[in-house]
Amino acid sequence: MSQRVKKVNELLRHEISQLLLKEIDFCDMLVTITETDTSPDLRHANVKISVLPQEKNELAIEIINKNIFRIQQKLNKRLHMKPIPKIRFEIDKAEIKAQRIEELLSKNKK
């Protein structure tokens, strides 16, 4: 991964997290950006999120997808670069797997 892509990933993670914090009301959920993965041509970016409680994963994605156009517009205004990646959100499956492993390990200790 090039240095530019790494910097863009970090910039996107920071800016999108600020937008989610200020622009979207998630009610009683905690939504965290765990990773951003920008394509080498900088045209697309996958943003992985984790949600607590995990039972509300689908609701969080639904809320974000309802506001995706507004998020993208605000991101376009904030970033001073060309091209600005088109963002897509998905649930971070690694978090779910890690929690499952923790549960199994704690059950095994008992």
N, C-alpha and C positions, 0 to 999 in steps of 0.2 A: 504494500500500500504506500502510495507516495505521501510526501509531507503535506502537500496541498490537500489531499483527500482527508488526512488526519485532522488538519486544522479546520476544514469545513465540517467534518463530523462533530468536533467539539463545539464549534460555533452554533451549529444547528441544535445540538443538545441543549446548550445554554439558552438560546433564544426561544426555542419551542417550550422549554420548561417554564420560562417566564410568561409566555403567552397562555399556557394552560393554567398557570397559577392565577393570573389576573383576569382572564377573559371567560373562563368556563367554570360554571358551578357544578361540582361533582357531588353535591349534597353530603352524604356521609361516607365518601370513599376517599382513599388516599391513592393518587395516581403518580407514579414515578417513571421517568424516562431512564431506562437501563442502558440502552445502546442506540446509536445511530449508525447506519451503514449506507454510505453514499456511493453511487456507481462511479467508476473511474472517469466517465465523461461529465460528471456532476449534474446530470439531468434528472436523476431519481434518487430518493432517499427513503429507506425503510427505517421507521422509528419504532423501537420495541419498548413497550411499557409494562410495568407490573402494577397490579391493583390490589389493594387491601380493603376489605376482605376479598379473597379470591373468588367467592361466589358471584361477585358483581363484575367479573371480567367482561362479559358480553354487554352489560349495560354501559360500562365505561367506553367501550369501542363504539357503541351505538351513539352515545352523546358526542364523542369526538367526530364521528362521521357526519353527524348532523351539522357540525360547526366547521367542517374541514375547509370549506370555501373561505370562510372568514379568517381562519387560522392562516391559510396560504396567502391571502391578501395582506394581512398584517406582517407576515414574514417577508413578503416581497417588498414592502415599504421599509422594513428595518435593515435588511441586508443590502450591502453595497457591493454586489458582485454579479457577474454574468457567467453562465446562466444560473438562475436560482432553482435548486432542485425541487421537483414536485414530490411532496411528502405523502407517505402512506404509513398508517399505524397498524401495528399488530401486537398481540400479547406475547410477552417473552416466556417461552416454554421452559427455558432453563431455570427460571425462578420456581416454577411449579414442580419440576423434577427435583430441585434441591430441597424444597420443603418436604417432598415425599420421602427422600432419603433420610432427612433429619427425623421424621416421624418413625421410620423403620429402625433407625439406630437407637432412638430413645426407647422404643418398645423392646428392642433386643436387650438393652441394659437392665431393664426391669426384670 
